[in-house]
Each structure stands twice: as structure tokens, then as C-alpha cells.
Amino acid sequence: MFQKRIIICLDVRDGKTTKGIRFKGNVDIGDPVEMAREYYRQGVDELVFYDITASVEKRGIMIDVVARVAETIFIPFSVGGGIGSLKDMKRVIQAGAEKVSVNSLAVKNPEIIEEGASLFGSQCIVLGMDALKDESMSSGYRVVVNGGRTRTGLDALAWAKQAESLGAGEIVLNSIDADGTEGGYELKVTRMISEAVGIPVVASGGAGVPEHLKDVLTIGRADAALIASMVHIRGYRVDELKHYLHESGIPVRLKTGLN
């Protein structure tokens, strides 16, 4: 049985980790490099770093932060936000990231997924997808970009399938409706997409208590659960969450990070 993963997301703005609700009301909560080191010590499986304003501000990713993180932790981490070209992907990977996440860029230029997968391997290319409930879409969910600010004409399920066919190696599926609310993941859309594609799906948005992780990894069929507020604000530890999942019969890696 494949092990399920816990992934921590650090949204970065102006070199600081920040957190908000539905991408609004963000406040700075710490240094991303120091936070990465601590979560690595606790045994997190992977980390995700999003430069949340890079696309809107039309600037590049903060390579210095990527490089400093790569020197600090020894687990996979991905980087998104401000990725505007294959050259940007290469810079991020050369700085030490194992994966590159594309969201707004992929919507504007889907071929970037195929080109990136061809050059760097599918395992390096992650589709970041922000989904919003919308009954006018065939799946019931619409793809939005620019941190939830801009609606697209894409149906979430159709876009997930297209991204897989283009070579994406993983999908990080974030529910705009649930993001930062700590009320639980959006299980319906997570399960829908998890069952429709053959690549790993990482559930994002809404985790507040350990039961939410169990639900999304079982009912939602996700391969991994991405968390933020639970550890940044509520004080849960990764090792405690993993033991809870283990005791709930969910296969997880219990020994990672530093002792």
C-alpha cells in the first residue's frame, strides 16, 4: 500500500511566510527558512513554497529563498509563483527545488506543462489548481487563477485530465471555498479528481483538525494532505499528526526529518 504524505505549505510574500483566509487578510507569521527547518525536524514529508504575489506583481520568484531552503532541508520541496517560462523553471530547479508548480502560467499557456515535462521530467512538474464551486460548470467547479482573483472558463475536472495528458506529474488541488477556513477539505472535488486521474493528487485548503486529514486521505482519496494553518497557527506537530493517521490505519512514513 502506498504511503500517504503530509505536506506543509508556506505562502511567501516579501521574503516572509504569510497566512490568510481565501487568499485575503494575510499576516506575516515567520521566516520561511527557519520554519522549513523546524517542520523538517518534525518529520514532514515535503514542503511547498508559493510566492503568492509574484504573478500579480509580474515579477520573478525569490531564488535566494529557494537556495537557502535547499541548504537547510533534505526532503523534496516544490516552488510556485512567479514561474513565467522554462528558464524560470530551470533556475528554480538549479537552486535546489525538486518540483516546480505552475498555476496561472499553465492556464495561459498549457504547452508549458508538456515542455517542462520533456526537459525536466514529469516528476518535476506540478499543476497547482485553485477550484471554486460553480454549478454552471459541468463538474460543479471552476478553475480560478491569480490567487483566486480571476475566474477562467476552465472546468476543474477537464483541466486536471488535460494537465495529466500534457505530462504533469502531480496535481495540488486547492479549494478556494475552504482555503484557510479550517473547516475541512472539499472532499467532493478532491475525490472526483483523484478518481479521474492516474497521477498523485494533493488536497489543499481547509484543514483544521487531524480528522480532516484522515477524511481527505480516505473519503477524498487524496494521495497527500497539504496543511498550513494547522501547524503555523494552531500548533499541531507533524509527528503527532502522523501518529494519529497511523493509529487510524492510514499508511504514513513515521521516521523522517532530523531526530
Phi, psi and omega in degrees: 000133180292139178284141176274152184245148168252126181238134178256134179258132172242110174279127185246133177221123180055037176080002180240148173287137183226159179214141178215189177240124184051043177067018181232160176065034184291141174231147179286137184233000177158178179276125185296327181289315178295321179293321178299318180298317181293316181292328174298317178299325181284348176102023178296147183281320180209164175232151176233131178243125177241122170277096196287346180245002184299315182294316182294321181275358177056050177229169183280168179291154179277091184298328181298322177294318179301313182296319180293322177295317181299331178281346190258324185240160183229048174225162180297143170215149181243160184227136177218165182096122179081005177278111185242357184195172174297327178298319178295318177303313181299318180298318181294316180293319179294334179283348174127355179283144177274334184224153176237129180257127177242138183229276180301318181300318182293326178293318180288325184219080184303334182295341180297331177294311181296316180294319179294318179296323180293320183279319188247349183100143181301328183296343181269346188255116180248131172270119171269124182233125174258118184249137180237134178302131180200104184293348178283346178271151185298325179273347184093005182220134180253144175279131175239156182228182180055049178065032178085003185278335188235124176277142176250176176267010184273137171277135186301315182294315180297321180292321178298316180295319180296317180298320177297316181295333179279345177119006176299139182264350182196153176235126170260110186259111181251129176272115178298323182295327184262344188306123176074359184278338183062024179259006180112154179291161174277094189291326184298307182291327179297312180295319181304311183283323178301322181279344185266341182240161182257006178254160181300142176243125178258121180277136182221145174099107171115354183294133179226328180222161183305326180300331179295322178294315179301316182297316184286334179277343179250291180297317182280348178062020180289152177274337180207155177244124177264133182230158178214288183303326182304319182264324183290321190244314185279345172088011176293146176258147181298316182297324178292319179295321180293320178295323177297315179295320178299315179292339178272004178086014180261126183289120178223160177273117186271339183242097174219172178074200181263148177274000000 
